[in-house]
Amino acid sequence: MMNDSANIFWVFSIFTILLFVCGFYCLMVTRNFIRALIGLEILTKAVTLLIIVAGYVSNRMALAQSMAITLIVVEVVVIAVAAGIIFGIFKKTGALNVAKLRNLKG
């Protein structure tokens, strides 16, 4: 049983690291607010997956599930607020580019 848990942990950990790198790259490279929001979403999904896998390996699934649900609720609130801010920026500037935001005054 311990060997199966270790194998599952390493497979999902590698996938989680790749997902995390993908989300972080998306946040760092893009100049579009929507793409940055998608990158943030990918990043938090990687963290959620890692929490669930760690709970499975440590035999604390109840704790891992409660932490994952809490993270998902916080993530939804953050994404909703960020989407509202992005919508306001689009309404004000007419574009979703970061360079347009730098030109705003007052």
ChimeraX attribute file (.defattr): number of C-alpha atoms within 10 A of each C-alpha:
attribute: neighborCount
match mode: 1-to-1
recipient: residues
	/A:1	5
	/A:2	8
	/A:3	8
	/A:4	9
	/A:5	16
	/A:6	12
	/A:7	12
	/A:8	14
	/A:9	17
	/A:10	12
	/A:11	12
	/A:12	18
	/A:13	17
	/A:14	12
	/A:15	15
	/A:16	20
	/A:17	15
	/A:18	13
	/A:19	20
	/A:20	20
	/A:21	16
	/A:22	16
	/A:23	23
	/A:24	16
	/A:25	14
	/A:26	20
	/A:27	21
	/A:28	10
	/A:29	11
	/A:30	14
	/A:31	14
	/A:32	15
	/A:33	21
	/A:34	16
	/A:35	16
	/A:36	19
	/A:37	19
	/A:38	15
	/A:39	24
	/A:40	21
	/A:41	17
	/A:42	20
	/A:43	22
	/A:44	18
	/A:45	20
	/A:46	22
	/A:47	17
	/A:48	21
	/A:49	18
	/A:50	21
	/A:51	19
	/A:52	20
	/A:53	23
	/A:54	18
	/A:55	18
	/A:56	18
	/A:57	16
	/A:58	10
	/A:59	12
	/A:60	13
	/A:61	16
	/A:62	12
	/A:63	14
	/A:64	21
	/A:65	16
	/A:66	13
	/A:67	16
	/A:68	20
	/A:69	13
	/A:70	12
	/A:71	17
	/A:72	15
	/A:73	11
	/A:74	12
	/A:75	16
	/A:76	12
	/A:77	12
	/A:78	15
	/A:79	15
	/A:80	12
	/A:81	12
	/A:82	15
	/A:83	15
	/A:84	12
	/A:85	13
	/A:86	17
	/A:87	17
	/A:88	12
	/A:89	19
	/A:90	16
	/A:91	11
	/A:92	12
	/A:93	14
	/A:94	11
	/A:95	16
	/A:96	18
	/A:97	16
	/A:98	13
	/A:99	11
	/A:100	14
	/A:101	14
	/A:102	8
	/A:103	8
	/A:104	10
	/A:105	5
	/A:106	2
